[in-house]
Structures are given as structure tokens and as C-alpha cells.
């Protein structure tokens, strides 16, 4: 068994969650996993390592609807995926409003498997 030593628990995305670049309005990929400090995406658009992005992705709000989470992120790394023209991309959150952070952390906590 592999021990996860990350500081923040990560949630594997329970559904297909599109991630949009707010500057272009274009879906750049889908959420693979997320924590309160960052996220992993499967991206289908070319991205520049060490660049800053404004992204948005929807999560359930717990009341039968969804809320769009807006994040400013730093692209830390990118690796080719097995699918053509796709890659894995690791992002660190730089900006996330208090309200969106609380909603995101609640969603993560409520969907993590019990220990």
C-alpha cells in the first residue's frame, strides 16, 4: 500500500468535470483530482509550464445545483499522457476566494472515503 504524504487530502473527481480557461472561455481539459491547495488535470490544450492561469470548474453545491469555482493557478508541471495530444498538468492554487475555498473543501471532505 502506498502512503499519501500530501498535506491536503486529494479527491479523485467523481464525474467528468470540465475546466475552463477564463481568459479564452475555452474548455482546456477535465479535473482528475483536487485538494484545497491544487489540482491535477487531463488537458487537451497546449499550456505553458510555470505560467499563471485563471480557471473555472463546476462542483455540486449540495442543494441539487452546482457552483462555479474560480481559481488563479500556477502550472507547476506537465507530462504527456498516453492519449494523443493530451497531457497531465499539475497546478497549485494561488487565488481562491474564501467562499469558494470553503465550498471546495466541503465538497472534498464530503466525498472522501472514510478511513
HELIX and SHEET records of a PDB file:
HELIX    1   1 UNK A   98  UNK A  111  1                                  14    
SHEET    1   A 7 UNK A  11  UNK A  12  0                                        
SHEET    2   A 7 UNK A  26  UNK A  34 -1                                        
SHEET    3   A 7 UNK A  18  UNK A  21 -1                                        
SHEET    4   A 7 UNK A  52  UNK A  60 -1                                        
SHEET    5   A 7 UNK A  66  UNK A  80 -1                                        
SHEET    6   A 7 UNK A  87  UNK A  95 -1                                        
SHEET    7   A 7 UNK A  38  UNK A  43 -1                                        
END                                                                             
